[in-house]
Amino acid sequence: MLSPALIAYLGFACLVVSPVALYEHRLYTAAQRRQAAALFWLHLSLWFVVFGIGVVSLGLLAVGDTHLLSDYGFLLGIVPFCINILRRHLYQKLGLDQSPLARRFDDWWSHPSDQ
């Protein structure tokens, strides 16, 4: 069974990372979205699942239902794994080596005075 502290950390991480991932989806071009439409929407919908996992995990901790938390650790591991597999296929289909958000951050980090 996962400890409540670990569940709280993972639940909070899910709540923080999900909006960042949704922002990243806005950085894809319309042509990229059309090129891999099914993978794109499946990837996006899994991020909504991650957000839901964050809400549910923090809700279970608030209620104190430790019985459900014992089986809940599986979801906290399998959903991000599926997202990474989908992301790999999405990047291969689009011919990308990194995400648009990572590319934007990399450009900003290498040339901070240009922006």
C-alpha positions as CSV (number, residue, x, y, z in Angstrom):
1,M,0.0,0.0,0.0
2,L,1.2,3.5,-0.9
3,S,1.7,5.8,2.0
4,P,-0.7,8.8,2.3
5,A,2.2,11.2,1.9
6,L,3.2,9.6,-1.4
7,I,-0.4,9.7,-2.6
8,A,-0.7,13.3,-1.6
9,Y,2.6,14.1,-3.5
10,L,1.5,12.2,-6.6
11,G,-2.0,13.7,-6.5
12,F,-0.6,17.2,-6.3
13,A,1.9,16.5,-9.1
14,C,-1.0,15.3,-11.3
15,L,-2.8,18.5,-10.6
16,V,0.2,20.7,-11.5
17,V,1.5,18.8,-14.5
18,S,-1.8,18.4,-16.3
19,P,-2.4,22.1,-17.1
20,V,1.2,22.3,-18.3
21,A,0.5,19.4,-20.7
22,L,-2.7,21.1,-21.9
23,Y,-0.8,24.2,-22.6
24,E,1.7,22.2,-24.6
25,H,-1.1,20.9,-26.8
26,R,-1.8,24.4,-27.8
27,L,1.7,24.7,-29.2
28,Y,1.2,22.1,-31.9
29,T,0.4,23.4,-35.3
30,A,-2.9,22.6,-37.0
31,A,-1.0,20.6,-39.6
32,Q,0.6,18.5,-36.8
33,R,-2.8,18.0,-35.2
34,R,-4.3,16.8,-38.5
35,Q,-1.3,14.5,-39.2
36,A,-1.8,12.5,-36.1
37,A,-5.3,13.3,-35.0
38,A,-6.1,10.0,-33.3
39,L,-2.9,9.9,-31.3
40,F,-3.2,13.6,-30.5
41,W,-6.7,13.3,-29.0
42,L,-5.9,10.1,-27.2
43,H,-2.8,11.8,-25.6
44,L,-4.8,14.8,-24.7
45,S,-7.7,12.8,-23.2
46,L,-5.2,10.8,-21.0
47,W,-4.0,14.1,-19.6
48,F,-7.6,14.8,-18.5
49,V,-7.5,11.4,-16.8
50,V,-4.3,12.4,-15.0
51,F,-6.0,15.5,-13.8
52,G,-8.9,13.4,-12.6
53,I,-6.6,11.0,-10.8
54,G,-5.1,14.0,-9.0
55,V,-8.5,15.2,-7.9
56,V,-9.6,11.8,-6.8
57,S,-6.4,11.0,-4.9
58,L,-6.5,14.2,-2.9
59,G,-10.2,13.7,-2.4
60,L,-9.7,10.2,-1.0
61,L,-7.0,11.5,1.3
62,A,-9.4,14.3,2.5
63,V,-12.1,11.7,3.2
64,G,-9.6,9.3,4.8
65,D,-10.6,6.3,2.7
66,T,-7.5,4.2,2.9
67,H,-9.2,1.1,1.6
68,L,-9.4,2.5,-1.9
69,L,-5.9,3.9,-1.7
70,S,-4.4,0.4,-1.5
71,D,-5.5,-0.3,-5.1
72,Y,-5.1,3.2,-6.3
73,G,-1.3,3.0,-6.7
74,F,-1.7,1.0,-9.9
75,L,-3.4,3.9,-11.7
76,L,-0.7,6.3,-10.5
77,G,1.8,4.2,-12.3
78,I,0.1,2.8,-15.4
79,V,-1.5,6.0,-16.7
80,P,1.8,8.0,-17.0
81,F,3.4,5.0,-18.5
82,C,0.6,4.9,-21.2
83,I,1.1,8.7,-21.8
84,N,4.8,8.2,-22.4
85,I,4.2,5.4,-24.9
86,L,1.7,7.5,-26.7
87,R,4.0,10.5,-26.7
88,R,6.7,8.4,-28.2
89,H,4.4,7.3,-31.1
90,L,3.1,10.8,-31.5
91,Y,6.6,12.3,-31.8
92,Q,7.7,9.5,-34.3
93,K,4.6,10.2,-36.4
94,L,5.2,13.9,-36.4
95,G,9.0,13.6,-36.9
96,L,9.8,15.5,-33.6
97,D,12.6,14.8,-31.3
98,Q,11.1,16.8,-28.4
99,S,7.9,18.5,-27.5
100,P,7.1,22.0,-28.7
101,L,7.1,23.2,-25.1
102,A,10.6,21.7,-24.5
103,R,11.8,23.3,-27.8
104,R,10.4,26.7,-26.7
105,F,12.1,26.4,-23.3
106,D,15.3,25.3,-24.9
107,D,15.3,28.3,-27.3
108,W,14.6,30.6,-24.4
109,W,17.3,29.1,-22.2
110,S,19.9,29.3,-25.0
111,H,19.1,32.9,-26.0
112,P,17.5,34.7,-23.0
113,S,18.4,38.2,-24.1
114,D,16.7,37.8,-27.5
115,Q,13.2,37.5,-25.9
